[in-house]
């Protein structure tokens, strides 16, 4: 059972982390921070240019950390807070479906990342190698 638990945590970490890395990468390198800042301004997000850089950085760096299982509690909490902001400012009023800019993906990621923070990175992680 212990191996099954560790494999499940690994799969969850990698799956959720890769999604965050993709979104952070998109904000930095595909859309660009200027465009993301404009989008954030349209949503009424405070300090949109600064917030765009912070959100992109959290998604990219904490996403990589989650995949690696490095500083997992911190990464999971930061990503959960990131998704709480996305839910509040952007997705909550659009219904559940992602095809209508809804909240389903944001909620799944927003509860998954903190759950991993709570249960730990598992045996197959840098945290474990470092004694965590």
Buried (B, 14 or more C-beta within 10 A) or exposed (E): EEEEEBEEBBEBBBEBBBBBBBBBBBBBEEBBBEEBBBBBBEEEBEEBBEBBBBBBBBBBBBBBBBBBBBBBBEBBBBBBBBBBBBBEBBBEEBEEEBEEEBBBBBBBBBEBBBBBBEBBBBBBBBBBEEEB
